[in-house]
Amino acid sequence: MKIEILGVGCPKCKQLTANAEAAVKELNIAAEISKITDIDEITEYGVMMTPALAVDGTVVSAGKVLSKDDIKKIISK
Amino acid sequence: MAAKNCMCQETGLLVFPCSGSSDVGELSDRIGRTIAKCGQAKMFCLAGIGAHIPGMIESAKAAKKIISIDGCPVSCAKKTLEHVGFKVEAYNLKDLGFEKGKTKVDEDSIKSATSKITGGKIEETITRSSGGCCTN
């Protein structure tokens, strides 16, 4: 599974990254978490509000900091 | 504090004009741009919603309120947004007195229609700002 955090690096992006890492750890799944900080690359995903979360290339959330439990629900599907 | 060029600011209003090919479609587009220019809302791409671009849809979900501006009664903008489940405050230029095929798109019609949609808040913005974008 590939999890991407889209955002230029503000505290909200960092919090979302931390929540995603915690979610992956608790679920004990193999997932690669990466950050996309380049605005041009972010907008190529159609994202206009950050932070955003993409799972396997599909944006599943934008403009909000999902909690660890929210992320667990999304990646457990 | 937000990072430079951060896109994480709170999203209040999003405006989606139909931006259709007719005169009233063009007027809807110009209204959307006027409202966005004055900072009252952010203008968004209706095509991205129609194309079901996940990033666009998820970004729109972050808005507190979504406004659609349609040029004619076909109401493409409103229907496109509702199709993906958004609750929309919808405006139709026909209801505001602008007829398809009979509307001149000029500063007067843009100002008049924008004023009707914003309840005169554009004028307030103009009055408050000296040399601001809305006075151009």
Backbone of each chain as ProteinMPNN parsed JSONL, in Angstrom:
{"seq_chain_A": "MKIEILGVGCPKCKQLTANAEAAVKELNIAAEISKITDIDEITEYGVMMTPALAVDGTVVSAGKVLSKDDIKKIISK", "coords_chain_A": {"N_chain_A": [[0.839, -1.2, 0.0], [0.45, 2.217, -0.782], [0.856, 5.247, 0.729], [0.252, 8.629, 0.559], [1.082, 11.854, 1.671], [-0.095, 14.948, 1.08], [1.028, 18.174, 0.94], [2.523, 21.318, 1.796], [4.137, 21.331, 3.993], [3.358, 22.398, 6.441], [2.291, 22.717, 9.936], [-0.154, 21.275, 10.016], [0.087, 19.422, 7.968], [2.199, 17.954, 8.949], [1.05, 16.876, 11.212], [-0.904, 15.258, 10.084], [0.723, 13.437, 8.775], [1.976, 12.216, 10.953], [-0.266, 11.042, 12.13], [-0.975, 9.234, 10.148], [1.246, 7.583, 10.119], [1.033, 6.492, 12.667], [-1.375, 5.142, 12.404], [-0.768, 3.19, 10.502], [1.153, 1.776, 11.891], [-0.313, 0.772, 14.068], [-2.123, -0.883, 12.765], [-0.432, -2.615, 11.772], [0.475, -3.083, 9.124], [1.937, -3.449, 5.844], [3.063, -0.608, 4.533], [3.944, 2.099, 2.5], [4.871, 5.256, 3.32], [4.811, 8.444, 2.055], [5.779, 11.867, 1.356], [4.359, 14.567, -0.412], [5.401, 17.553, -1.432], [5.613, 19.495, -3.3], [3.981, 22.112, -4.885], [2.997, 22.166, -7.514], [2.929, 19.486, -8.106], [1.11, 18.641, -6.223], [-1.221, 19.923, -7.068], [-1.595, 18.579, -9.416], [-2.839, 16.332, -8.625], [-5.314, 17.248, -8.36], [-5.843, 18.439, -6.039], [-6.853, 21.089, -4.056], [-6.993, 21.984, -1.572], [-5.112, 21.63, 1.278], [-4.04, 19.837, 4.242], [-3.733, 16.807, 2.311], [-4.679, 13.422, 1.753], [-3.606, 10.585, 0.101], [-4.306, 7.373, -1.089], [-2.79, 4.708, -2.508], [-2.556, 6.235, -4.848], [-5.002, 7.515, -5.117], [-6.859, 10.282, -4.104], [-8.162, 10.573, -0.935], [-8.931, 12.264, 0.988], [-9.083, 15.743, 1.686], [-8.015, 18.956, 2.755], [-8.336, 18.627, 5.456], [-7.315, 17.438, 8.708], [-7.055, 14.255, 9.155], [-7.913, 11.984, 11.729], [-6.042, 9.483, 13.54], [-7.65, 7.233, 13.844], [-9.579, 7.683, 11.859], [-7.994, 7.389, 9.593], [-7.208, 4.767, 9.873], [-9.621, 3.465, 9.426], [-10.01, 4.091, 6.735], [-7.816, 2.925, 5.416], [-8.176, 0.33, 6.027], [-10.181, -0.622, 4.512]], "CA_chain_A": [[0.0, 0.0, 0.0], [1.206, 3.461, -0.858], [0.126, 6.357, 1.349], [0.941, 9.896, 0.304], [0.599, 13.046, 2.37], [0.105, 16.088, 0.182], [1.025, 19.444, 1.659], [3.856, 21.922, 1.661], [4.962, 21.108, 5.182], [2.913, 23.162, 7.608], [1.987, 21.817, 11.067], [-1.282, 20.372, 9.726], [0.63, 18.33, 7.153], [3.023, 17.127, 9.828], [0.155, 16.131, 12.085], [-1.52, 14.201, 9.268], [1.772, 12.421, 8.569], [2.126, 11.484, 12.218], [-1.46, 10.208, 12.31], [-0.906, 8.147, 9.162], [2.281, 6.651, 10.588], [0.478, 5.784, 13.828], [-2.419, 4.23, 11.901], [-0.089, 2.058, 9.843], [1.821, 1.008, 12.943], [-1.326, 0.036, 14.846], [-2.716, -1.934, 11.925], [0.675, -3.539, 11.469], [0.428, -3.437, 7.7], [3.067, -2.952, 5.056], [2.663, 0.57, 3.771], [4.999, 3.086, 2.261], [4.323, 6.603, 3.516], [5.691, 9.468, 1.482], [5.227, 13.22, 1.372], [4.456, 15.35, -1.652], [5.405, 18.933, -0.956], [5.668, 20.418, -4.429], [2.612, 22.576, -5.159], [2.586, 21.728, -8.851], [2.62, 18.053, -8.033], [-0.119, 18.533, -5.428], [-2.383, 20.313, -7.893], [-1.806, 17.538, -10.437], [-3.779, 15.385, -8.03], [-6.604, 17.935, -8.26], [-6.005, 18.917, -4.662], [-6.809, 22.542, -3.909], [-6.957, 22.223, -0.126], [-4.234, 20.682, 1.967], [-3.337, 18.63, 3.822], [-4.553, 15.783, 1.678], [-4.177, 12.059, 1.905], [-3.896, 9.723, -1.044], [-3.988, 5.96, -0.876], [-2.539, 4.061, -3.808], [-2.722, 7.193, -5.935], [-6.323, 8.156, -5.12], [-7.043, 11.197, -2.975], [-9.31, 10.161, -0.131], [-9.273, 13.348, 1.909], [-8.352, 16.994, 1.43], [-8.444, 20.114, 3.545], [-8.553, 18.34, 6.877], [-6.351, 16.537, 9.353], [-7.749, 13.051, 9.592], [-7.362, 11.377, 12.941], [-5.451, 8.154, 13.359], [-8.741, 6.259, 13.66], [-10.153, 7.906, 10.514], [-7.064, 6.812, 8.603], [-7.279, 3.306, 10.026], [-10.845, 3.016, 8.737], [-9.832, 4.229, 5.271], [-6.85, 1.974, 4.843], [-8.618, -1.041, 6.318], [-11.224, -1.003, 3.542]], "C_chain_A": [[0.875, 1.252, 0.0], [0.35, 4.604, -0.283], [0.925, 7.635, 1.111], [0.264, 11.026, 1.08], [0.919, 14.229, 1.468], [-0.025, 17.392, 0.968], [2.431, 20.007, 1.67], [4.709, 21.843, 2.927], [4.587, 21.927, 6.4], [2.565, 22.192, 8.745], [0.835, 20.848, 10.803], [-0.804, 19.163, 8.917], [1.43, 17.373, 8.042], [2.153, 16.268, 10.75], [-0.507, 14.97, 11.332], [-0.521, 13.068, 9.008], [1.933, 11.559, 9.816], [0.938, 10.549, 12.441], [-1.436, 9.006, 11.362], [0.122, 7.108, 9.618], [1.757, 5.821, 11.771], [-0.571, 4.764, 13.386], [-1.797, 2.979, 11.288], [0.556, 1.149, 10.896], [0.801, 0.163, 13.724], [-1.947, -1.097, 14.045], [-1.684, -2.997, 11.55], [0.608, -4.04, 10.016], [1.657, -2.878, 6.992], [2.584, -1.784, 4.214], [3.839, 1.523, 3.655], [4.365, 4.466, 2.398], [5.306, 7.61, 2.934], [4.985, 10.822, 1.492], [5.396, 13.863, 0.002], [4.33, 16.807, -1.247], [5.419, 19.965, -2.095], [4.239, 20.808, -4.853], [2.122, 22.118, -6.53], [2.17, 20.262, -8.848], [1.317, 17.831, -7.258], [-1.333, 18.853, -6.3], [-2.625, 19.32, -9.037], [-2.756, 16.449, -9.931], [-5.189, 15.998, -7.961], [-6.843, 18.522, -6.888], [-5.832, 20.424, -4.594], [-6.747, 22.942, -2.436], [-6.052, 21.172, 0.509], [-4.453, 20.779, 3.474], [-4.292, 17.631, 3.174], [-3.868, 14.434, 1.848], [-4.577, 11.252, 0.688], [-3.47, 8.298, -0.708], [-3.926, 5.28, -2.235], [-2.913, 4.975, -4.982], [-4.068, 7.895, -5.995], [-6.482, 9.037, -3.886], [-8.312, 10.801, -2.223], [-9.738, 11.247, 0.855], [-8.454, 14.575, 1.541], [-8.895, 18.08, 2.344], [-8.728, 19.805, 5.0], [-7.492, 17.382, 7.395], [-7.136, 15.34, 9.874], [-7.089, 12.514, 10.854], [-6.763, 10.01, 12.603], [-6.567, 7.133, 13.088], [-9.421, 6.421, 12.304], [-9.287, 7.221, 9.45], [-7.101, 5.283, 8.682], [-8.506, 2.763, 9.284], [-10.657, 3.025, 7.231], [-8.912, 3.145, 4.734], [-7.2, 0.52, 5.166], [-9.62, -1.548, 5.284], [-10.662, -1.923, 2.463]], "O_chain_A": [[1.894, 1.326, 0.687], [-0.748, 4.875, -0.77], [2.115, 7.71, 1.421], [-0.962, 11.126, 1.128], [2.079, 14.473, 1.138], [-1.058, 17.667, 1.578], [3.411, 19.268, 1.567], [5.873, 22.245, 2.923], [5.408, 22.128, 7.294], [2.546, 20.979, 8.537], [0.843, 19.725, 11.307], [-1.234, 18.034, 9.152], [1.346, 16.152, 7.903], [2.462, 15.11, 11.03], [-0.652, 13.866, 11.857], [-0.883, 11.892, 9.02], [2.016, 10.333, 9.737], [1.105, 9.412, 12.883], [-1.828, 7.901, 11.736], [-0.111, 5.904, 9.513], [2.003, 4.619, 11.862], [-0.644, 3.661, 13.928], [-2.247, 1.859, 11.53], [0.506, -0.077, 10.798], [1.037, -1.014, 13.999], [-2.26, -2.153, 14.595], [-2.006, -4.091, 11.088], [0.676, -5.238, 9.738], [2.318, -1.961, 7.479], [1.789, -1.959, 3.29], [4.612, 1.714, 4.593], [3.429, 4.799, 1.671], [6.486, 7.619, 3.285], [3.763, 10.907, 1.618], [6.429, 13.722, -0.651], [3.279, 17.243, -0.776], [5.253, 21.162, -1.86], [3.407, 19.948, -5.14], [0.964, 21.727, -6.682], [1.202, 19.863, -9.495], [0.525, 16.95, -7.593], [-2.339, 18.144, -6.271], [-3.735, 19.236, -9.563], [-3.388, 15.742, -10.716], [-6.138, 15.332, -7.548], [-7.922, 19.044, -6.606], [-4.812, 20.968, -5.014], [-6.481, 24.098, -2.105], [-6.223, 19.972, 0.291], [-5.026, 21.769, 3.928], [-5.491, 17.617, 3.453], [-2.658, 14.336, 2.056], [-5.743, 11.237, 0.292], [-2.414, 8.065, -0.12], [-4.89, 5.284, -3.0], [-3.506, 4.537, -5.968], [-4.267, 8.776, -6.831], [-6.264, 8.588, -2.76], [-9.393, 10.708, -2.806], [-10.794, 11.145, 1.48], [-7.295, 14.472, 1.139], [-10.084, 18.11, 2.661], [-9.301, 20.632, 5.709], [-6.869, 16.632, 6.645], [-7.798, 15.417, 10.909], [-5.871, 12.584, 11.02], [-6.967, 9.472, 11.514], [-6.438, 6.279, 12.211], [-9.797, 5.436, 11.67], [-9.792, 6.567, 8.538], [-7.031, 4.6, 7.66], [-8.434, 1.737, 8.607], [-11.079, 2.103, 6.532], [-9.203, 2.523, 3.713], [-6.587, -0.406, 4.634], [-9.876, -2.748, 5.19], [-11.394, -2.342, 1.567]]}, "seq_chain_B": "MAAKNCMCQETGLLVFPCSGSSDVGELSDRIGRTIAKCGQAKMFCLAGIGAHIPGMIESAKAAKKIISIDGCPVSCAKKTLEHVGFKVEAYNLKDLGFEKGKTKVDEDSIKSATSKITGGKIEETITRSSGGCCTN", "coords_chain_B": {"N_chain_B": [[1.454, 28.294, 12.409], [0.952, 28.936, 8.985], [2.814, 27.422, 6.327], [4.881, 28.918, 3.743], [3.04, 29.699, 0.866], [1.19, 27.823, 1.546], [-1.569, 25.619, 1.297], [-3.458, 25.285, 3.197], [-5.276, 26.869, 4.44], [-8.377, 27.753, 6.057], [-11.374, 26.87, 4.426], [-13.917, 28.782, 3.296], [-16.341, 29.863, 1.578], [-17.105, 28.308, -1.508], [-17.274, 28.914, -4.93], [-19.003, 27.902, -7.761], [-19.297, 28.535, -10.951], [-21.339, 27.921, -13.87], [-20.105, 28.446, -16.227], [-20.78, 28.235, -18.905], [-21.176, 28.071, -22.563], [-22.827, 29.99, -23.612], [-24.123, 33.421, -23.618], [-25.125, 33.947, -21.038], [-23.837, 31.96, -19.69], [-21.209, 32.78, -19.877], [-21.503, 35.094, -18.41], [-22.031, 34.029, -15.875], [-19.561, 32.952, -15.29], [-17.965, 35.235, -15.19], [-19.078, 36.5, -13.016], [-18.446, 34.691, -10.979], [-15.665, 34.961, -10.997], [-15.438, 37.608, -10.255], [-16.474, 37.618, -7.652], [-14.615, 35.94, -6.451], [-12.288, 37.392, -6.826], [-12.678, 39.507, -5.151], [-12.344, 38.316, -2.797], [-14.415, 37.116, -1.448], [-15.15, 34.551, -1.843], [-13.863, 31.38, -2.955], [-13.056, 30.494, -6.201], [-13.929, 27.622, -8.011], [-13.231, 24.732, -10.083], [-15.721, 23.534, -12.038], [-15.623, 21.576, -13.944], [-13.773, 19.762, -12.983], [-15.161, 18.558, -10.943], [-17.238, 17.416, -12.348], [-15.771, 15.585, -13.776], [-15.177, 13.833, -11.885], [-12.821, 13.976, -10.356], [-10.953, 12.835, -7.793], [-9.349, 14.385, -5.999], [-10.295, 16.971, -6.388], [-12.951, 16.751, -5.637], [-12.727, 15.949, -2.958], [-11.405, 18.183, -1.989], [-13.375, 20.126, -2.292], [-15.185, 19.243, -0.46], [-14.198, 20.22, 1.863], [-15.131, 22.736, 2.118], [-17.117, 25.278, 3.717], [-19.437, 26.186, 2.687], [-21.134, 25.858, -0.403], [-21.587, 27.42, -3.458], [-23.531, 27.557, -6.339], [-23.581, 28.905, -9.604], [-25.663, 29.262, -12.142], [-26.19, 29.826, -15.6], [-28.48, 29.383, -17.129], [-31.774, 27.752, -17.088], [-31.201, 25.019, -17.327], [-29.384, 24.315, -15.486], [-26.753, 23.15, -15.013], [-24.455, 23.399, -13.357], [-25.442, 23.31, -10.722], [-26.692, 20.765, -10.794], [-24.519, 19.098, -11.4], [-22.955, 19.351, -9.126], [-24.733, 18.435, -7.169], [-24.99, 15.871, -8.007], [-22.717, 14.586, -7.124], [-23.203, 14.636, -4.507], [-23.171, 17.042, -3.05], [-24.49, 19.651, -0.994], [-26.044, 22.503, -2.098], [-26.024, 26.048, -2.425], [-27.964, 27.491, -4.608], [-27.923, 29.565, -7.488], [-29.632, 31.025, -10.197], [-29.236, 32.623, -13.21], [-31.341, 33.259, -14.844], [-33.477, 33.513, -13.102], [-32.718, 35.848, -11.988], [-33.218, 37.681, -13.826], [-31.823, 37.581, -16.235], [-31.718, 36.783, -19.533], [-31.129, 33.996, -21.612], [-29.261, 34.315, -24.526], [-30.024, 36.893, -24.848], [-28.551, 38.545, -23.345], [-26.242, 40.982, -22.513], [-22.865, 40.816, -21.94], [-21.278, 42.711, -19.889], [-19.635, 45.278, -17.922], [-21.71, 46.423, -16.433], [-23.766, 44.469, -16.361], [-22.392, 42.42, -15.096], [-21.808, 43.559, -12.632], [-24.366, 44.123, -11.662], [-25.582, 41.539, -11.55], [-23.815, 40.23, -9.84], [-24.134, 41.695, -7.538], [-26.772, 41.065, -6.889], [-26.494, 38.387, -6.225], [-24.696, 38.402, -4.114], [-26.008, 39.869, -2.3], [-25.516, 42.556, -2.191], [-23.078, 42.752, -1.045], [-20.781, 43.052, -2.47], [-20.722, 45.731, -3.155], [-20.346, 46.75, -0.621], [-17.815, 45.84, -0.122], [-16.432, 47.224, -2.044], [-16.809, 49.809, -1.135], [-15.501, 49.686, 1.313], [-12.889, 49.131, 0.62], [-9.999, 50.799, -0.46], [-8.731, 51.377, -3.447], [-8.629, 48.694, -3.744], [-9.067, 45.347, -5.112], [-11.656, 45.265, -6.08], [-12.302, 47.711, -6.967], [-11.272, 48.044, -9.36]], "CA_chain_B": [[1.505, 29.257, 11.3], [1.005, 28.234, 7.707], [4.04, 27.561, 5.554], [4.747, 29.769, 2.572], [2.221, 29.121, -0.189], [0.44, 26.683, 2.049], [-2.957, 25.587, 0.828], [-4.207, 24.68, 4.29], [-6.151, 27.837, 5.078], [-9.774, 27.337, 6.136], [-12.151, 27.162, 3.232], [-15.262, 29.234, 3.592], [-17.247, 29.691, 0.435], [-16.598, 27.945, -2.831], [-18.25, 29.274, -5.952], [-18.898, 27.129, -8.996], [-20.139, 29.004, -12.06], [-21.457, 26.894, -14.92], [-19.129, 28.846, -17.263], [-21.247, 27.685, -20.188], [-20.739, 28.756, -23.789], [-23.75, 31.068, -23.982], [-23.883, 34.718, -22.979], [-25.35, 33.853, -19.582], [-22.758, 31.098, -19.171], [-20.046, 33.664, -19.718], [-21.791, 35.995, -17.291], [-21.851, 33.267, -14.625], [-18.113, 32.843, -15.088], [-17.436, 36.557, -14.798], [-19.55, 36.737, -11.638], [-17.611, 33.852, -10.107], [-14.329, 35.55, -10.909], [-15.556, 38.865, -9.503], [-16.632, 37.271, -6.237], [-13.332, 35.385, -5.993], [-11.304, 38.473, -6.818], [-12.94, 40.328, -3.969], [-12.022, 37.53, -1.609], [-15.604, 36.631, -0.745], [-15.223, 33.099, -2.031], [-12.836, 30.829, -3.82], [-13.684, 29.906, -7.384], [-13.486, 26.25, -8.231], [-13.5, 24.198, -11.423], [-16.85, 22.612, -12.133], [-15.223, 20.442, -14.799], [-13.084, 18.782, -12.133], [-16.197, 17.824, -10.205], [-17.92, 16.591, -13.357], [-14.856, 14.512, -14.171], [-15.016, 13.007, -10.68], [-11.423, 13.977, -9.916], [-11.058, 12.694, -6.331], [-8.734, 15.501, -5.289], [-11.182, 18.13, -6.483], [-14.155, 16.485, -4.833], [-12.349, 15.979, -1.539], [-11.099, 19.58, -1.648], [-14.653, 20.842, -2.184], [-15.845, 18.803, 0.783], [-13.648, 21.004, 2.972], [-15.774, 24.063, 2.143], [-18.243, 25.436, 4.638], [-20.63, 26.421, 1.878], [-20.88, 25.799, -1.838], [-22.546, 28.195, -4.244], [-23.492, 27.334, -7.787], [-24.173, 29.979, -10.408], [-26.002, 28.768, -13.478], [-26.659, 30.85, -16.524], [-29.825, 29.103, -17.646], [-32.521, 26.786, -16.265], [-30.689, 23.638, -17.394], [-28.758, 24.204, -14.151], [-25.67, 22.157, -15.056], [-23.558, 23.51, -12.2], [-26.177, 22.791, -9.545], [-26.905, 19.32, -10.933], [-23.223, 18.413, -11.332], [-22.553, 19.33, -7.722], [-25.654, 17.562, -6.429], [-24.744, 14.503, -8.459], [-21.685, 13.976, -6.283], [-23.665, 14.663, -3.125], [-23.012, 18.311, -2.335], [-25.624, 20.536, -0.776], [-25.62, 23.695, -2.823], [-26.861, 27.251, -2.489], [-27.983, 27.639, -6.068], [-28.434, 30.782, -8.132], [-29.812, 30.886, -11.637], [-29.303, 33.988, -13.748], [-32.696, 33.456, -15.402], [-34.289, 34.011, -11.985], [-32.25, 37.199, -11.656], [-33.613, 38.568, -14.922], [-30.915, 37.529, -17.385], [-32.225, 35.805, -20.516], [-30.15, 33.37, -22.497], [-29.321, 34.838, -25.893], [-30.409, 38.312, -24.853], [-27.803, 39.204, -22.267], [-24.959, 41.58, -22.859], [-21.902, 40.615, -20.847], [-20.433, 43.894, -19.714], [-19.409, 45.615, -16.511], [-22.991, 46.688, -15.771], [-24.48, 43.217, -16.074], [-21.591, 41.665, -14.109], [-21.979, 44.208, -11.331], [-25.76, 43.955, -11.248], [-25.819, 40.135, -11.18], [-22.989, 39.917, -8.666], [-24.766, 42.348, -6.403], [-27.964, 40.293, -6.524], [-26.08, 37.122, -5.611], [-24.002, 38.625, -2.836], [-26.839, 40.703, -1.437], [-24.931, 43.899, -2.088], [-21.807, 42.751, -0.302], [-19.717, 43.524, -3.358], [-20.665, 47.185, -2.986], [-19.737, 47.009, 0.694], [-16.372, 45.614, -0.277], [-15.895, 48.333, -2.826], [-16.802, 50.984, -0.272], [-14.492, 49.523, 2.366], [-11.515, 49.057, 0.118], [-9.577, 51.905, -1.3], [-7.733, 50.867, -4.369], [-8.644, 47.233, -3.714], [-9.318, 44.686, -6.39], [-13.024, 45.465, -6.563], [-12.478, 49.045, -7.517], [-10.687, 48.046, -10.704]], "C_chain_B": [[1.683, 28.513, 9.976], [2.343, 28.476, 7.013], [3.781, 28.441, 4.34], [3.988, 29.027, 1.469], [1.405, 27.923, 0.261], [-1.002, 26.774, 1.578], [-3.856, 25.052, 1.936], [-5.129, 25.667, 5.003], [-7.592, 27.326, 5.067], [-10.523, 27.745, 4.88], [-13.554, 27.576, 3.639], [-16.199, 28.901, 2.455], [-16.497, 29.231, -0.807], [-17.68, 28.303, -3.838], [-17.946, 28.494, -7.234], [-19.82, 27.737, -10.046], [-20.248, 27.887, -13.104], [-20.447, 27.171, -16.035], [-19.494, 28.296, -18.64], [-20.889, 28.567, -21.379], [-21.646, 29.913, -24.193], [-23.376, 32.379, -23.289], [-24.065, 34.635, -21.458], [-24.335, 32.92, -18.918], [-21.509, 31.919, -18.926], [-20.252, 34.598, -18.525], [-21.582, 35.268, -15.953], [-20.362, 33.181, -14.278], [-17.528, 34.155, -14.576], [-17.858, 36.912, -13.364], [-18.678, 35.957, -10.653], [-16.237, 34.466, -9.902], [-14.347, 36.847, -10.104], [-15.634, 38.586, -8.008], [-15.299, 36.757, -5.675], [-12.278, 36.48, -5.854], [-11.45, 39.346, -5.578], [-12.71, 39.569, -2.675], [-13.22, 36.995, -0.856], [-15.753, 35.12, -0.845], [-14.048, 32.67, -2.884], [-13.553, 30.217, -5.018], [-13.066, 28.538, -7.653], [-13.889, 25.776, -9.615], [-14.633, 23.178, -11.413], [-16.469, 21.374, -12.947], [-14.541, 19.349, -13.979], [-14.067, 17.94, -11.336], [-16.918, 16.882, -11.178], [-17.079, 15.407, -13.786], [-14.563, 13.561, -13.013], [-13.538, 12.869, -10.291], [-11.431, 13.921, -8.378], [-10.486, 13.876, -5.552], [-9.611, 16.741, -5.279], [-12.411, 17.946, -5.591], [-13.826, 16.559, -3.34], [-12.021, 17.406, -1.089], [-12.392, 20.372, -1.451], [-15.394, 20.468, -0.905], [-15.378, 19.627, 1.982], [-14.316, 22.377, 3.095], [-16.915, 24.098, 3.148], [-19.537, 25.581, 3.851], [-20.24, 26.406, 0.406], [-21.996, 26.539, -2.573], [-22.406, 27.808, -5.709], [-24.145, 28.527, -8.481], [-24.397, 29.429, -11.81], [-26.529, 29.904, -14.338], [-28.097, 30.622, -16.962], [-30.496, 27.996, -16.833], [-32.068, 25.334, -16.392], [-29.93, 23.305, -16.095], [-27.652, 23.144, -14.065], [-24.786, 22.202, -13.813], [-24.217, 22.904, -10.967], [-26.293, 21.27, -9.621], [-25.596, 18.53, -10.841], [-22.783, 18.269, -9.874], [-23.441, 18.392, -6.905], [-25.414, 16.091, -6.778], [-23.671, 13.801, -7.619], [-21.991, 14.161, -4.792], [-23.503, 15.952, -2.36], [-24.355, 19.008, -2.142], [-25.199, 21.903, -1.275], [-26.587, 24.856, -2.599], [-26.845, 27.663, -3.958], [-28.583, 28.962, -6.527], [-28.542, 30.516, -9.628], [-30.033, 32.273, -12.223], [-30.652, 34.285, -14.394], [-33.604, 34.051, -14.322], [-33.908, 35.438, -11.607], [-32.502, 38.17, -12.809], [-32.708, 38.558, -16.147], [-31.335, 36.398, -18.322], [-31.118, 35.283, -21.401], [-30.339, 33.905, -23.919], [-29.661, 36.315, -25.983], [-29.627, 39.117, -23.815], [-26.461, 39.723, -22.767], [-24.016, 41.384, -21.663], [-20.971, 41.814, -20.79], [-20.33, 44.227, -18.224], [-20.713, 45.824, -15.757], [-23.706, 45.392, -15.396], [-23.717, 42.391, -15.035], [-21.832, 42.241, -12.71], [-23.388, 43.977, -10.792], [-26.02, 42.522, -10.766], [-25.045, 39.763, -9.921], [-23.617, 40.494, -7.408], [-25.995, 41.573, -5.929], [-27.582, 39.002, -5.794], [-25.457, 37.338, -4.239], [-24.823, 39.479, -1.878], [-26.224, 42.059, -1.201], [-23.586, 43.938, -1.403], [-20.635, 43.185, -1.169], [-19.563, 45.037, -3.208], [-20.012, 47.554, -1.661], [-18.224, 46.869, 0.591], [-15.725, 46.769, -1.014], [-15.756, 49.577, -1.944], [-15.683, 50.911, 0.759], [-13.078, 49.621, 1.845], [-11.175, 50.293, -0.694], [-8.458, 51.398, -2.197], [-7.646, 49.352, -4.382], [-9.045, 46.663, -5.054], [-10.689, 45.048, -6.951], [-13.245, 46.847, -7.151], [-11.923, 49.129, -8.935], [-11.777, 47.96, -11.771]], "O_chain_B": [[2.474, 27.575, 9.879], [2.924, 29.558, 7.091], [2.636, 28.682, 3.956], [4.272, 27.864, 1.183], [0.981, 27.106, -0.557], [-1.576, 27.858, 1.474], [-4.89, 24.442, 1.664], [-5.699, 25.345, 6.046], [-7.982, 26.564, 4.183], [-10.322, 28.836, 4.345], [-14.286, 26.803, 4.257], [-16.768, 27.812, 2.381], [-15.402, 29.707, -1.108], [-18.859, 28.025, -3.622], [-16.812, 28.438, -7.71], [-21.022, 27.472, -10.027], [-19.373, 27.027, -13.208], [-19.989, 26.248, -16.707], [-18.622, 27.94, -19.432], [-20.365, 29.669, -21.217], [-21.268, 30.73, -25.033], [-22.444, 32.435, -22.487], [-23.267, 35.179, -20.694], [-24.016, 33.07, -17.739], [-20.839, 31.773, -17.904], [-19.336, 34.862, -17.746], [-21.022, 35.835, -15.015], [-19.969, 33.322, -13.12], [-16.71, 34.176, -13.656], [-17.108, 37.532, -12.611], [-18.234, 36.488, -9.635], [-15.71, 34.492, -8.79], [-13.406, 37.152, -9.372], [-14.957, 39.226, -7.204], [-14.912, 37.104, -4.559], [-11.491, 36.498, -4.907], [-10.469, 39.853, -5.034], [-12.864, 40.121, -1.586], [-13.077, 36.476, 0.251], [-16.413, 34.496, -0.013], [-13.337, 33.495, -3.457], [-14.543, 29.503, -4.858], [-11.857, 28.338, -7.538], [-14.779, 26.348, -10.243], [-14.504, 22.094, -10.844], [-16.935, 20.268, -12.67], [-14.712, 18.16, -14.248], [-13.832, 16.758, -11.087], [-17.171, 15.718, -10.87], [-17.61, 14.349, -14.122], [-13.797, 12.607, -13.153], [-13.073, 11.783, -9.944], [-11.876, 14.872, -7.735], [-11.071, 14.315, -4.562], [-9.664, 17.471, -4.289], [-12.841, 18.863, -4.892], [-14.565, 17.162, -2.562], [-12.317, 17.793, 0.042], [-12.484, 21.195, -0.54], [-16.133, 21.275, -0.342], [-16.077, 19.719, 2.991], [-14.089, 23.095, 4.069], [-17.583, 23.095, 3.397], [-20.601, 25.151, 4.298], [-19.168, 26.875, 0.021], [-23.182, 26.31, -2.336], [-21.3, 27.74, -6.245], [-25.133, 29.081, -7.999], [-23.454, 29.169, -12.556], [-27.215, 30.81, -13.865], [-28.848, 31.58, -17.146], [-29.857, 27.373, -15.986], [-32.523, 24.491, -15.618], [-29.859, 22.147, -15.682], [-27.635, 22.336, -13.137], [-24.412, 21.158, -13.278], [-23.621, 22.09, -10.262], [-26.028, 20.57, -8.644], [-25.561, 17.436, -10.278], [-22.308, 17.216, -9.45], [-22.954, 17.648, -6.054], [-25.609, 15.197, -5.954], [-23.711, 12.586, -7.428], [-21.154, 13.882, -3.933], [-23.677, 15.971, -1.142], [-25.231, 18.962, -3.004], [-24.13, 22.402, -0.922], [-27.805, 24.674, -2.585], [-25.828, 28.126, -4.474], [-29.611, 29.41, -6.019], [-27.681, 29.882, -10.237], [-30.915, 33.008, -11.78], [-31.056, 35.444, -14.479], [-34.39, 34.962, -14.583], [-34.692, 36.149, -10.978], [-32.064, 39.32, -12.779], [-32.817, 39.434, -17.005], [-31.312, 35.223, -17.957], [-30.273, 36.041, -21.878], [-31.455, 33.936, -24.437], [-29.596, 36.916, -27.056], [-30.008, 40.233, -23.46], [-25.667, 38.994, -23.361], [-24.34, 41.744, -20.531], [-20.005, 41.912, -21.548], [-20.885, 43.522, -17.381], [-20.825, 45.455, -14.588], [-24.186, 45.233, -14.274], [-24.33, 41.737, -14.191], [-22.032, 41.506, -11.743], [-23.573, 43.673, -9.613], [-26.607, 42.317, -9.704], [-25.559, 39.066, -9.047], [-23.629, 39.86, -6.353], [-26.231, 41.438, -4.729], [-28.267, 38.581, -4.861], [-25.669, 36.548, -3.319], [-24.377, 39.777, -0.77], [-26.389, 42.648, -0.132], [-23.012, 45.008, -1.199], [-19.612, 43.637, -0.654], [-18.452, 45.562, -3.143], [-19.244, 48.512, -1.566], [-17.464, 47.668, 1.139], [-14.636, 47.23, -0.67], [-14.755, 50.292, -1.989], [-15.009, 51.899, 1.049], [-12.181, 50.122, 2.523], [-11.97, 50.763, -1.508], [-7.377, 51.041, -1.731], [-6.716, 48.781, -4.951], [-9.326, 47.393, -6.005], [-10.861, 45.128, -8.167], [-14.278, 47.106, -7.768], [-12.078, 50.139, -9.621], [-11.474, 47.95, -12.964]]}, "name": "protein", "num_of_chains": 2, "seq": "MKIEILGVGCPKCKQLTANAEAAVKELNIAAEISKITDIDEITEYGVMMTPALAVDGTVVSAGKVLSKDDIKKIISKMAAKNCMCQETGLLVFPCSGSSDVGELSDRIGRTIAKCGQAKMFCLAGIGAHIPGMIESAKAAKKIISIDGCPVSCAKKTLEHVGFKVEAYNLKDLGFEKGKTKVDEDSIKSATSKITGGKIEETITRSSGGCCTN"}
